Structures are given as C-alpha cells and as structure tokens.
Amino acid sequence: MKYVSLLVLTLLFSNAIFAQEKKTLYTKRAVIAPKIDAHLNDEIWQGADLADDFIQFRPNIGLEEKSYQKTVVRVAYDDDAIYFAAYLYDHPDDIIKQFQSRDNFGINDFFAVVLNPNNDSQNDTEFFVFPTGNQADAIISPNIGEDFGWNAVWESAARIVDDGWIVEMKIPYSALRFSNKKEPVWGLQFHRQFRSDRSQYSWNPINPEVGNQSLYHGELLGIKDIEPPTRLMLYPYASTVISKIGDDNITDEYHIGMDLKYGITDNFTLDATLIPDFSQVGFDNVELNLGPFEQQFSEQRQFFTEGVDLFTKGNLFYSRRVGNAPTGEADLDTNEIVTDYPEKVKTLNAFKISGRNKNGLGIGLFNAITEKTYATVEDTLSYNSRKELVEPLTNYNIFVIDQQFNGNSSVSLINTNVTRNGHYRDANVTALLLDYANKNNTIGLNVAAKHSFLNLEEGNQSGFNGAFGIGKISGNYQYSMDYEFADENYDINDFGINFRNNYSNFGADFSYEIFEPINNLIDFDYSLWFNYSMLYNPSTYTGKNIGGSIYFQNKNLLGYGGSFNYEMGKQYDYYEARTEGRYFIYENWVNADVWASSNYNKTFAYDVSLGAGTMFQEDRDMFNFNIGISPRVRFNDRFTLIYDVDFNSSNGGQGYIETLNNDIIFGLRDRNTLVNSITGNYNFNVFHALSLTFRNYWSVVTYDNQLYTLEDNGRLTTEDGYTLEDIDNPNVNFNTWNLDFGYSWQFAPGSMLTALYRNSLFDLSNASRETYFNSVNHLFQQPIDHNFSIRVVYYIDYNHVKNIFNKKNS
C-alpha cells in the first residue's frame, strides 16, 4: 500500500520539466530541384548549412563519432518537396549491406530522417535508406510504437564511394501532413546505424533511459511560404487469377479496381479501397487447435495494416473479422446436409479517415461493408439443392477521438460497431482510455474502461471491462502494478478478439536494463513478474504464477537468454471444460526455456532454442519438450536463405474431448508437432526480386483408451468406464503444406507488378501413429490446390499530373 501511495503522490505532484537544449538547422529554398542520384553536385548543396557532430546513444550514451565515420547532412526545400543529402563517411569494406524488400531492414547499415511537421514530440514520420538503395518508412507515436504498415511514395538514391556512402532523398509534401503556416518550425532528427557493432548515432543527442525518442528532436528552421498540396493519390490495379482446386477444372478470374488516398484537410486523409482485391494475400500459419479458444492470425491485407494506428487503440480492432468466415449456420430440414459452406465473406468496399491536427487532436473513422453470403444445402433423398443465408449484408465501423497532451500522454474515446442486416446479431463496444506520463517521464499511468453491448434475438446483453496500471517507466530499474477485470457478459469478438471474460486479475512486475555496456555486455536486461487470478463473479480464486526472463548480448553480437514460469498450487481452469460454471483442476505446472542467436552479420548464422515443462501433481506424469533450430545463410548481398525446424513433444497431457450424455469427457493424450519452413529472397536490384516461402506443419495426437469424466469438484475420474469405443475416434493426424513463389518488379515509384505461384495441400485423418514420412506420403496423395496470379498496381499522383498539364499549357 505504501508503494502505491508513493507512486500516486509522485504522479500528482511531480513538477519537473522534461527539457533539453535543441539543435537547430537552417534550410534554404532550392531554385532548381536537386537530381536524386547520390551525386552531390547540385547547386543547392553548395554552401548549405550542415547537420553534423552526431552523438551515439546505443550501446554507449554520449560518445562522439569516430574521425573516419563522420556524418554530414544538408537540407533544402522547394514548393513540392523537402530534400536531404547525407555524406556518410566510412571505410567501404566496413559498410554492411544486403538487398531486401521494402521495410525489411535485413543486414544493413542505415541512414534515417525523422520529421515532425507539427513539432509536437509525439507524431513522427520516419524515412530510412540503406546502402543498397532500399527504402523503409513508418509513422511512430509513443502509444503505438513504429508502424511500418504505413507506406509513402518518395525518392532516394544511395551510392558507395571511396570514403563512405552517399544518400540523397526527395520527400514530397504529399507524403507528410502539416498545417499551412508562413514560417513553420519542424521537429527534425537524423539517425545513423552501423550494423557491424549495432551502434546508433543521432544528430540531436538522445538519452534512452528517459522518455521516448520523439522528445529529443532538434528543429528545422528557414522553411517559408509552402502550402500543403492537394493530396490525391490513385492506385488503379488489374489482376488475373488462374486456379485449379483439387480435381476441379481450371478456373480464371479477372479483377480491376482502384484504391485512393485523398487529403481532406491539411492533416486528415481518406483511404479507400473501392473494389478490394486480396487475391495475393499469403497463407495463414494454421495449426491444430485443441484448446478452447480460436486461433488468432496476423493481418496480411495491406489496406488493413496501413495507417491503422488510431484504430488499434484499446485492442478492440481485430481486422480479420472483416471478410472472415460467415457467422451463421444453415437451418436444415430433415434429410438435408450442407454441401458447400464458404470459408470467407467478400468485402465489398472499405474506407478510413484519419489524421491529427496541430493541437494533437486525432480523429479516425473506419468503415467496411461485406456482402450477403450463402451456403449450399442439398436434400439427400431428392438431391434438390437450395441456398441458405449464413451471413447477411454487414457493416463494420470504428470511430476514434484521441487527444494528446503533455508531450507524452493521451486520452482516447473509441467506439466499434457491427450491424448485420435483418434479425441477426449486432454488436457495439465503447472504450475510454488514459495513457499518462508525468513531465519528467518517470511515472506512467494507464486506465481503461470498456463497455460491450450485444443485440441478440433472445435479448440484449451488456458487459464491462476495466483496467488500471501504474509504475516507474524510466531508469535502469522499472516496476509496475496493474489490475484488470471483465464481467461474465463482456464480449468484443464481433470486431475485436478476446479469449476470456469473467476474470479479476492482479499483476506486478519488476525489470532491470542497462543502457551502457558493462564489460563485454552491450545489452542486458531481466524481468520478474507475479500474477494472481480470480473470477469476477463469483469472486473466487483461480490461480497464480511467478516467472522471469533474462537477456544478454555481447560485443560479438551473440544474444542469449531464457525464461521460466511457475503456476503455483492448484489452478482452476474454467475454460477447458467448455461448460459454463465447470472447471478443471491441475497443479504446479512449471516450464523453462533457453535460447541463443548468433551474429547475423556473418555468412552463416543460427538461432536455437530449447525448452521443457512438467507438472508436480500426484498421479500425473506429464512432460513437455521442445527444440528449435534455424540456420541462415547469407550467400551474398542479394541472396539469403533461412531454414527453420521446430519440434514439440508433449506426453501425459489431459484435455477435453466432448460432452456425452451430459458427462464432460477428458482424455489422456500424447502430442508431437513438427514444423519445417524455408524462406528465401533473391534481389536482382532494388526494383526486381524473387521470394520463396514454404511451410509444412505436422501434428499428431494419440489418446489412451481409458477416458475420464470431469467431476463437479474439478477432478477427473474413470469410474464411469468410458473408453475410446464410446466416442468417435479423437486421434488426429493433421498435416498441411503451403508454398509461395513470387516475383516483384517496381517499374515506377509506387507502382508494382507482382507474379505469384502458390500451391497447398491438406490432410486430416485419425492415423496418429503414422511416422512423419508416411504421413507426408499420404499428404501428397491428396488433391493439390494450384494458384497463379498476376497483379499490376500503378501509382498516380494528382500533383504530378497537374504539373505535366501546366507545363504543356505554358
């Protein structure tokens, strides 16, 4: 209690001002725009002011540059764009480079420009260039971190010379959001990383011990009389897909459509996909799921990953809900069966409006519509078929207001809504969030209150969730305490994803991290945590655990670490029983793992991991073991190949099988899982690349013949005498194969041609005792799905087209 009181008092009465002297750089208007070719012979660069004297902040704080690794940057601007020229001195043989796809850092040195046109210390735009000429870009704020899903169209060139490398950049104003001011002051920062020792330098000094990096920007002065352009970008596309699904005939599809970006105001942008085309979205990493919760997949559709920082606040937005599998079931008459149930619902269109004004007010609006979807039902006697509606026309909507303040804090209001046409389930969730840090960035506070509302055929349902956390957020030693609860009706799964409700959880954690090297270590941190869990209603104990993790990295860039977790005493699992109010007891589960990762700068590198777990419980003989090995070979600057194999063996597990005659049946099971994957990339240059992704996932589960019945006291008994003969065979042999092979060509700025060949196999049987190779042989006897697609996207900037016509008219 004294700890909490001390933190609250510090939070309320701390008046320390977080500030430092900022560097300034003056820029000049270019009469003739520089040519972006990494040759600094343009007139504007002669005599331009210099940004130099970079200071290291990782791994050491405050070190000056080495004499042969100086960094010198110049800045210019005109009516269309802002320009940067950087001379990055170094020994050419020490420069580390690897061709990669956009936003992939790979094994590279880099130079970065960070711009904050509103100079608010919170909302940055980052532009990275690598020695190969590859680009990366992101938006960043303290609450979301770096979002590399955001992409802009800008120009850059890089060239290695006798005493280092040179970067030249053109960032059009259409890639930025800023207000119309006569003489604006922009926040500005430059970064440079040396991959050989992972050291990183900045123009304006950074102290990583306190606050976010946005607080340490310098300032760009001298810009005058620039106006935000008409931000209208069009992305028309055309695609064709040729498929052969199993034994079916070859089919082909043709799509045309367009995405667009439009600047509604200086700071707010409309993004819309008018006719969505997701034909080249990658495979999901599907796994055999024996647990009570759905598997969560990452989003791979660009529209749903780009510029969604506002919509992800509060964790209410799981974009895979849009266009996912139908939510309804077909109503079957006697003798009817479902012969075709669609896996996905087509998205008709989607748009999002988002931005933030100069006063830190962010507003976001997201909307998507999915079409009616039908299953096919057939009468087994007459063979007549009919269509049954399983997903009506549905609208998904999010509205966000987020006010930033104090340079490092924000308060947010979020509402999500799902409306299904007709007498179907509708859902609405509202959340109020506070993320607060005091001005000297030593104490942080997080508060959340969320309310869910469902409109169901049987009536309305309301639920509530709340959270509170407070802690020390700067310095070597950091610690926090948190509490979160949800009542039994809290449900956000129409648009979000939430595995559990009806909980009341307490947590505390402590961590230590170094910010400067200690002897041979350049990075070291460890953390400890404790959690205590209860049901919200009734307020009863469910479990507790303690754990910790540790991480080291030495000067040779060898990283290694480990973790452990111990669930102490009896744990009351209210989810595995799959029945409201019932629980399953297990005791004293402990697991630990260790891992190591070598220096990726080398031609050959590796990642290895080893873990084990067991249970200290009477009459339980349970043991888990897992090992992972991932060698990688960087054949040259253009070709990298990574192989990954993971094996997990679990013996003596107990889990739910089915409910029979009102009895909850559990089984004792052994499970082995083997995952093989290969990823490779070959880049001809910055614009042409080949990619390979392969994954084979195999998992087998074998149950003992003797089955268990779950008793009311949470224990298992064999007194009812159930065996495997009383139920459908629960043994599983689950095998999948996915392969993607692609070619990409950036034929103009922002314009791309992508050709992709894919195939997939799937096999599910009860042959759980088959060996891996026998299972693979059987897998290749299954019908194989083939898919070949070509997609062309062309980028059109309204300002560019307008300038062309203006020149012609002149």
N, C-alpha and C positions, 0 to 999 in steps of 0.2 A: 504493500500500500504506500509506503514511503517513496518507493521508486516511481510509482505512477504520479504521486503528488509533485515530486521534484520535476518530472518531465513536463507536467501541465504548467507549473509555475514558470519554468524556463521558457516554455512556448508563449505564454501570455505576456511575460514581462521583459523578454529579450528585446533590447532596442539597438543592438549592434547593427551598424550599417555595413552591408557587404559591398565593398567598392575597391577599385584599384585604378591606378593611372593607366589610361588607354593610349596606345599608339595611334597616330593619325597619318593618313596618306592622302595627298592631293592628286587629283587626276585632271587631265585636260581633254578637251573635245578634239576629236580627230577630224581634220578637213577631208582627208582621204582615208577610208577604212583600211586597216592593215589586211594583207592577204594571209589567210590562215594556212601557213605552210611550214612553220617551225624554223623559218629564216627571219632573223630579227633585223632586217634591213629596211623596214618601213620607216617613213619619215617621223611618224608619231612616237616611235620608240626612242628616237634620238633626243636626249635631254629630258625624258620623262622622269618624274620622281621615282625613287627606289624604295621598295619594301625589303629590308634585309635584316641582318642581325637576328636570325631565328634562334629560339631557345628550346632546349629539349625538355619534355615533360614525361617521357616514358622511355626507358625504365628509370632514368635519373631525372630529377627535377632541377632545372636551373642551369644545366650545362650549356656552354656556348658551342656553336658549330666548330667542327674541325676545319683547319685552314683550307684543305683541298675539297671540302664539301659545303662550301657556301651556297646560299640560296638567294637569288635576286629576282624580284618580281616588279613588273611595271603594269600600270592600268591606264586604259583610255576608254573613251565612250563617244558615241555619236547619237543621232536621232533614232537609230534602230537597235543598237546593242551595246553591251559593255564588253571590252576586250582585255585579255590578260596575256602577258608574255613573261615566262619564267625561265631563267637560266639556272640549271640545277647542276652545280659543279660536282664532279666525282671522277674516280678512275673508271674508265669504260668497262674494264674487266670485273669491277665490283658491282656493276649495275645488274640487278636481278630482274628478269622479265620472263613472262610467259603469256602467250596469246590465249585469250579467254573470251567467252561470250559476255555480252553487256551485263553490268552489275555483278560480275563474278571477279573477285579480287585475285584469285589464284595465287601464284607465287610471284609477286611483283613489288617493286618499289612503287610509290605513287606520289603525285602532287595533287593537292585539293584546294579548291576555292570554296569558301563558305560565305554566303551572302544573306543579310537580313535587312531588306529594304525598309522595314518599319522600325528597325533598331530597337526591338522590344526584348531582346535577350531570351526569347523563347521559341520563335518560329523561323528556323533556318532552312536554306536550300543549299545542298552540297553538290559539287561537281568534281569528279575525280578523273584524272588522266594517268595512264600507265605508260611505261617506256615503249610498249608495243604500239601505242596509239589507241588502245581500247578505252572505253568510257564506262563510268558508273555515275549514278546520280541518286539523290534521296532527299526527302524532306525529313526534318527532325524537330522534335519538341521534347521537353522534359517528361511529359506524361506517356508518350508513345515510343520514345527512342527513335532510331533511324528506320525509315520506311523506304526500302529500295523497290517496292512495288510501284512507286511513283516514277514516271519517265517523262523527260522533256526532250525536245529536239534542239540540239546545239552543235556547234562545230568545234573540232580540236585537231591538232596535229602534234606529233612528237617525233623527235629525231635525236639519235645518239651521235655525239661529236667527240672530238679527241679529249676534251676535258670535262665530259659530263653528258647531260642531255637537255634538250630544249623543248618547252611546251608552249604552244600558242592556242588561245581559246577565244571563241566568239559565243557569247550567251545572249541571244535575242531577248528583248524585253517581254516578248510573248511567253517566255519560259518563267517569268517572275511575276509576282503580284505586289504592286506598290501603289501608293496614293499619289495624286497629282500635286506635287509641291514645287515651288520655284527653285529652291536650293535645298534639296533633301540631304540628310546625313544618314548614310547606310552603315549598318554593322558589317564588319569585314574581318575575315580570318583566313590565313593560309596554313596548310599543313603539308608536311613532307615526311614520308616514312622510308627508312632504309630496311629492306627486308632481311638483309644479311644478319642483323642483330636485333631486329624488331624495334629499333629506336625510332621515336617520332618527335618531330620538332614543330613549333608553331611560331608564327610571326609575333603575335601578342602573347606574352607568357601565360601559361595555364598552370593552375595548381589542382591536380586531380583529387587531392584529399578533400576538397570542399566544393560543393555545388556542381552544376552541370557546365559543360564546356561553353555553352552559349553566353554565359555570364562574363567570359573572358575575351570577347571580341574587341578588336580595335575599331576605328571609324574611318570611313571613306568620305572625303570632302571634295568639293570642287564641281560636282555634278550640277548643271544648271539647265533649266528650261527643257526638260524632257517630259514627254507626255506618255502615259500608258497607251500602248497600241490597241487597236481592235483585235482582241484575242479570239480569232475564229480559225480553228484548225479542223480540217476534214480528213477522214480516213476511209475513203471508199475501198471496198475489197471485193474480190471474186475468188471462189473456191470450188473445187470439184473433189468428190469423194467416191472412190471405187471400192466396193466391199464384196467379200464373199464370206458369209456367216455359215460356218459348218458345211453341211451338204447342200445348202440353198444355192440358187443360181446367183451369178454375179449381178450386182445392182450398182447403179451410179446415181449420184445426186449432184446438183449444181446450185450454188448459192451466190447471190450478190447482195450487197448491203453497204451500210456506212455507219461508222462511229463519228462522233464530233465532239469538239470542245469549244465552248463559247464563253468569253468573258462578259458576264452580265454587268458587272461593275469593275472598278479597278482591282478589287480584291476577291471577288466572288466568281466562280466558274461553274458552268453547266457542262457535265459529261453525260453523253447519251449513246447508247447502242440501239440503233433504230431497228435493225434486223439482226439479232445476235447469231453468231456462228462460232460454236465451240467444238468444231469437228476435229481440231488438233490438240485438244486437252489431253494430257498424259494420263496413264493408268494410275488408279489408286493402289496403294500398298495394302491390299486386302489380306486379312489374317483370319484364322479360325478363332471365333469368339465364343468361349464357353461361359463368359461372365454375364451378369445381369444387366450390363449397360451396353449401349450401342457403341460401335467403333467410330472414332472421330477421324475425319480425313482432312488433309490440307486443301486449301483452295488453289486451283491452278488456272482459273479463268481470269485473264488479265483485267477485265473490267471490274471484277470483284476484289482484286488485290491492289489496284492503283488508286491512290488518293482516298483511302477509307479510314484515315486516322481518327477523324471525329466520330465516325460511326462505330468504331471498336471500343469506345469508352464505356466502361461498365460491364464489358463482356456479355452484352445482350445480343450481339450480331454474329450469327454463325451462317455465313453466306451460302454454305452448301444446302441450306434449306430451300433456297430458290432454285427450282428446277430439279429437285431431288425426286426420289420415288414417290408415287401417289400415297396419300394418307388414308384413303378409304378402302373398304373391302367390298367385293361384289356380293350382292344378295342372291343366293342360289335357291332355285326351286328344286323339287325332288328330281333326282337323276341328272342334275346339271353339274358340270365341272368347269373350272377356269382353264381355258386352253392358251390364252395369251394375256399376261399381266405386264404392262410396260414397266421398264426399270427406271425411266426418267420422265419428267414432265417438261414440255417445251416452254422455254422462256420467250415470250412474245416481244417484249422490249423492256428497257430499264434505263433510268437516268439518276444522276446525283448532282446536287447543287451544294457546293461547299466553299468556304473561304473564311477569312478573318480580317476585320477592319483594323485601322491603325490604333484603336483603343483596346485591342486584344479581344474583341467580341467575335467568337467563332459561331457560325451557323451552318448546319448541314441538313440536307433533305435528300433522302434516298427513296426511290420508288421502283418497283418491278412488278410486272404482270405475267402470270403463267396461264396457259390455255387449258381448256377442258380436256380431260384425258379419260379414255375408255379402256376397259378390259374386255376381252372376248370370252363369252360364255357359250358352252355347247351342251345340248341335250344328248346324253349318251344313248338314248333309245331312238330318237328321230334324226339325230345328227344335225338338227337345226341349230344355228348359232345366232347370237344376238350381242349387242354392245351394252355394257353396263358402266355407268359413270362412276369412276373411282377417285377423281379429283376435279372439282369444279373450277371455273374461272376464279383465279385467286390474285389478290393484290397484297404486296408486301411493302411496308412503309416504315421509314425511320425519320424522326425529327430530333435534332440536337441543338442545344444552345450551350455554349461553353465560354465563360468569361475568365480570361487570365488576369492575374493581378500580382503585385508584389515582385514581379520579375521571375517568379519560380512557383507560382500557385495558380489554382483554377477552381472554379465551381461550375458544375455541369448539370443540365436537365436533359434527360433522354427519354424519348417515347418510341416504342416499336409497336407496330400494329399489323395483324394478318387478318384480312377479311376474305372469306370464301363465299361465293355466290350461292344462294339457296340455304337450305336447312342443314348447314354444315358448321363445324366448329370454327369460331372466331377467337382471336386472342389479342390482348393488349398488355404491354408492360411499360411501367413508368419508373424512372430511377432519378434520384438526386444524389450527386457526388461532390465531395470536397477533397481536394488534394492541396495540402497546405505545408509550407516550409517557412520558418522564420527567416528574417532578412539576412542573417549570417549563415544560413543553410546548415544549422546544427541539429535542429529538431524538426521532424516531419510528422504530419498528422493526416490520416485518411479516414473518411467517414462515408458510408454509403447506405441509402435507404431505397429499397426497390419493392414495387407492388405489381403483382401479376393478376390479370383478370381474364377469365375464360367464359365465353358464351356457348354453352353446351345445350344439346337437345333436352337433357334432363334438368337443366337449370344453370344458374351462374355459379362461378367458383372464384374466390379471391384468395390470394396468397401474399405473404410478405417475407422479405429478406432484409437483414441489416448487418452492417459490419463496422468495426471501429479498430483502428490501429494507431499506435504512437511509438516513436522511437528516435534514437540518435542516428543521424544519417551522414555524418562526416567523421573524418579522422580514421586512425588505424583501427580503433575499437568501435564497433557499432552494435546496437542491440535494439530490440523492439518487443512489444506485446500486442496481441490482437485478439479480437473476439468476433465471431460471425455466427449468425443463426438464420434458419429458414423454417417456416411452419410447414405443416404437412400438405398444404394446398399450393405452395409456391411452385409455379410451373412456367418456364420460359421457352420450352422446347419447340414451339411453333416457328420461332425465328432465331432463337438462341440455342445453346446446348448446356444442359445442366443435368448431371448424372444423379444427384441426390437432393432430397429435401428432408424436412423434419429432422434437423440437427441443431446442435448448440455446441460450438467448438471454441476452445481456448487454445492459444498458442504463444510461445515465447521463443526467441532465437537470439543468438549471440554470434558475432563474427569478428575476425581479425584479418587485416590485409596490409601488406607492405606496399608502399608507394615508391620506394627507392631500393636498389639492390642491397642485399645482405650477403657478404662474402660471394659465393658462387651463384646465389639465387637472384634472378631478376624479377621473379614473381612468386609470391607465396600467400596463401590465404587458407583459413579454416573456418568452419562454422559449426555450431551446435544448435539443436532445436528440441523443443518439448511440446507435445500436443495432448490435450485432454478433451475427449469427445463425449457428448451426451445426445439423447433425443430431446427435441424441443417439447414434444407432447407425447407421452408424459415425460417429465423431466427425470430421466433415468440414465445411468452410466452406460456407455457402450464400449469405451476403450481408451487406451493411452499409449503413447510411444515416445521414445527418445531416439535421437540419431545425430550423426555428424558427417562432415566431409572435409577433405584436405586436398590441396593442390599445390604443386611445385613446378617451377620451370627454371632451368639453369641457363648459364650463359651459352651453352652449346645448343640451346633451344630444344632440349629434351624435356617434355612435360610428363608428369606422372602424378597419380593421386589415388584416392579411394574414398569409400563411404560405408557407413553402416546404419542399420535401423533396427530397433528392438521394440516390438509390441509387447508390453509387459503384462503378464497375468492374463485373465480371461478377456476375450474380445467378443462382443455381441454384434454379429453381422445381421442386420435387419433387411438386407437386400438379396443375399444368395438364396434365401428360401422362396423368393418370388411370390410371397403371400403376405398381405397386409397384416402387421402385428406379430408375425412369426420371426424368429431369429435363430441363427446357427452359432454355436459357441466353438471357438478354437482358442488355444492358449500359447503364449510365449513363443511367438514367431520372431526369428532373428535372421537377418541376411546381411551380407557384406560383399563388396566388390573392390577390385583394384584395376588400374589401367595405366598404360603408358603410350606416349605418342612421340615419335622421333621428329627430327628436323625435316620439314617438307622442302627446304631449300635443296636438299640433296637429290641426286638422281633417283635413288631408292629410299623410300621411307615406309613407315608402318604405323598402324595403331593396333594395340592388343588390349583385351580386357578379359578378366576372369572374375567370376562371382559364384557364391554359394549361399544356400539358406537352409535352415532346418527349424524344427519345432520341438520344443521341450514340453511335451504333454504325454500324460500317461496313456498307454495303448495307441500311441501314434508313432509311426515310423516314416517320417516324411523328410525328403532331402531333395533340394534343387541344386542344379549345377549348370553354369553357362560359361561359354568361352566364345570370344570373337577375335578374328584376325583379319586385318585389312591392309595388305601390302599395296603400295602405289609406286608406279614407275613413271618418271618424267623423262621420256626418251630424248626430247629436245624442247625448245621453246614453243613448239607447235603441237606436240603430241603427248598426251598424258593418259594413262590407263590405271584404273583403280579396281581392285577385286576385293569383295567383302564376303566373308563367310561367318555365320553366327549359328551356334548350336546350343540348344537349351534342353536339358533333361530334367523332368520333374517326376519323382516317384513318391507314391503314397498320398497324393492329393485327394481331397474329398470335395464333392461338388454336386449341385442339383442336377437331376436328370429330367424328371417330370412329376406331375401330380396324378396319382392313380387312386380312384375310389376315396377321394378326399385325403389320401395319405401323400405326404411330400416325400418323394423318393430321392435319396442321395446314393452316390456310388463312390467306391474307392478306385482311383484311376492313375495310370502312368501315362505321361505325355512326353513325346520327343518332337522337337521342331528344328528344322534345318533350313536356313535361308542363304541362298547364293545370289550375289548380284555383281554386275560389272557395269561400270560407267567409263566411257572414253570420249575424248574430244580431240579432233584434229582441225586446227585452224590454218587455212592456207594463208590468210592475212586477216586484217581487221574486219573485212567485209564478207569473206567466204569461210564457212565452217561445216564440218561433219560432226555428228554426235551419235553416240550409241548408249542405250540404256537397256539392261537386261536384268530380270529378277525371276528367280524360281523359289517359291515358298512351299515347303512340305511340312505337314504336321499330322502326327498320328496319336490317337488316344485309345487306350485299351482299358476296359473296366474289369474288375474282379467279378466273378459270377455272383457272389453274395452281395445283396444290396441292403441298404439301410432305410429306415423310416425316421424322419425327424420328429422328435417328441416335443411336447409343449414347453419343456424346460430347456430346449435348445440343444439337447444331446441327441446322438444317433443310437438306434437300437436295431438289432437283427431279429428280434422276437417275432415280427410279423412274417418272417420267412420269405421275403421277396427275393427272386433271383432274376437273371437276365432273361429267362424263359417267360417271365410275366410281362415283359415290356418289349417294344420294338428295339431292335439291336442298336445300342447307343455308341458302339465303337465307330471310330472315324478315321478315314484316310483322306486327307484334304491336300490337294496338290494344284498349284497354279503356275503358269508360265506366261510372262509378258516380255515382249521385245519391241523396242522403238529404235529405228534407224533414220536419221534425218539429215537434211542439207538445208542450210540457210544462206541467203545472199542479201546483204543490204545494198541495193542498187542505187539508192539515193538517200539523203538524210531523212530519217524517219520512215523510209519505205523498205519493205521486206518481201522477199519471196521465200516460202518455206515448203519443202517437199518432205513428206514423212511416210515411211512404210512401217506398219505395225502388224504384229500377229500375237495371238493369245490362245492359251489352252487352259482348260479347267477340268478337274476330275474329282468327284466326291463319291466315296464308297465306304463300306464297313470293313474293308480289308486292312485292319490296323496293324496286323502282324507282318505285313509285307516289308521287305527291305526297301531302302531308298531307290536302288537301281531298278528293282522290279516295279516299283510304283511309277517311276519315270517312264519305263517302257509302256506301262498301261496308259499313262498320260498321253503318250504320242499315238495311241490308238484311238483317241477321242477326236471328234471333228475339230479342225483348227479354223479360227477366225482370221481372215486377212483383211487389211485395210490400207489403201494407198490414197493419199490426199495431197493436193497442191493448193496453196493459198497465197494470194498476192494482195498486199496492202500498199496503197500509195498515199503519201502524206502531202496535203495541200495546205499551205499557209496563206490565208487571205491577204496578208500584208505583202507577201512576195508577189502574188498575182496582181494586186493593186499597183505595185511599183512597176511591174512589167508594162501594164497598160498606160501608166503615167509616162513612162519613158517613150513608148510608142507615140503617144499623143504629142509629147514635146517634139 
